[in-house]
Amino acid sequence: MADTPTPPNFRLGAVTPEEAIAAFIERQLLQPSFNWWDVWQDEHAAAFMVSGVAQRDVLQLVRERVDEALRTGQSLADFIKALQPALADKGWWGDVAITDPATGEQRITRFDPRRLQLILDTNLRQSQAAGRWAAAVRNQRRMPFLMYRTMRDERVRPLHAAWDGLVLPLEHPFWHTHYPPNGWRCRCRAIAVSERDVQRYRDDGFKISTQAPPVHMVRYQDKRTGLEAEVPAGIDPGFAYNAGQARLAELRKRGGA
């Protein structure tokens, strides 16, 4: 099949748009946590957390380094090089014993290059997603649809691959829960498109769907707290929300939008 056209507002590579930077900067609240359930879904629009980190000075350190990486387009290698010694100085490198303040339970959390990569990847992708949503809302009259796109390689999850090429109006409820990224290390994106854009994709042989797929819910339980949540199949727990909508809702609460 011929290469599919790529709209000018979408790149498969890393980007650092101003909206993404703003979305991250607005998350000023440092939220201590014992595990990732402690800050659930759209709560991330207001708070910055790292699972298992309850020390505010450590949270502040990591947040500052992520902020720098987003502002400057810093590479992963440079991010790790800057953060690793600072974490080691605070005793937060390698295996670290942490205690649940609610139950006294102890567990080991590990900080290594792979963990730092996950922290950076998750924060950058969610901030970029929030920035893209703000731009889509701003340009909705010209480009009233979103198209789900994957990287179209062997790493794409089966359900995400099934959503590739799905085109729905910006206000469709599907985007409330399926606006990517939809899990840890998910590389999917939703791009704003016009009717003309959609027709160009079709003309080039790209498979387009305009019907939202059925949503099957999966129940998860946090064994620590007993918290139960239903999440759409194909989406990791904690990711079934729209980072852009959450950000705008938070701004409205603050009187900023």
GIWOVEN-V601869 format. One record per pair of residues at least 12 apart in sequence whose C-alpha atoms are under 6 Angstrom apart, sorted by sequence separation. I is the first residue (numbers start at 1). GAP is how many residues later the second one is. D is the distance in whole Angstrom. If there is no record, write none. Layout:
i | gap | d
I | GAP | D
I | GAP | D
//
This chain:
i | gap | d
96 | 12 | 5
218 | 12 | 5
96 | 13 | 5
217 | 13 | 6
218 | 13 | 5
95 | 14 | 6
96 | 14 | 6
150 | 14 | 6
217 | 14 | 5
218 | 14 | 6
36 | 15 | 5
95 | 15 | 5
149 | 15 | 5
217 | 15 | 4
218 | 15 | 6
31 | 16 | 6
35 | 16 | 5
94 | 16 | 5
148 | 16 | 5
149 | 16 | 6
216 | 16 | 6
217 | 16 | 6
30 | 17 | 6
31 | 17 | 6
35 | 17 | 5
94 | 17 | 5
148 | 17 | 5
216 | 17 | 6
29 | 18 | 5
30 | 18 | 5
31 | 18 | 5
33 | 18 | 6
34 | 18 | 4
93 | 18 | 5
94 | 18 | 6
147 | 18 | 6
148 | 18 | 5
27 | 19 | 5
33 | 19 | 5
147 | 19 | 5
27 | 20 | 5
33 | 20 | 6
147 | 20 | 4
27 | 21 | 6
32 | 21 | 6
33 | 21 | 5
146 | 21 | 6
32 | 22 | 4
146 | 22 | 6
145 | 23 | 5
145 | 24 | 4
146 | 24 | 6
144 | 25 | 6
145 | 25 | 5
144 | 26 | 6
150 | 38 | 5
149 | 39 | 6
149 | 40 | 5
149 | 41 | 6
148 | 42 | 5
166 | 42 | 6
168 | 42 | 6
147 | 43 | 5
165 | 43 | 5
166 | 43 | 5
167 | 43 | 5
146 | 44 | 6
147 | 44 | 5
166 | 44 | 6
146 | 45 | 5
146 | 46 | 5
145 | 47 | 6
146 | 47 | 6
145 | 48 | 5
143 | 49 | 6
143 | 50 | 5
143 | 51 | 4
183 | 52 | 6
182 | 53 | 5
183 | 53 | 5
136 | 56 | 6
183 | 56 | 6
182 | 57 | 5
177 | 63 | 4
179 | 63 | 5
177 | 64 | 4
176 | 65 | 6
34 | 66 | 6
176 | 66 | 5
159 | 75 | 6
24 | 103 | 6
23 | 104 | 6
20 | 107 | 5
20 | 108 | 5
20 | 111 | 4
133 | 111 | 5
19 | 112 | 4
130 | 113 | 5
130 | 114 | 4
41 | 197 | 5
40 | 198 | 6
41 | 198 | 6
41 | 200 | 6
45 | 201 | 6
45 | 202 | 5
42 | 204 | 5
//
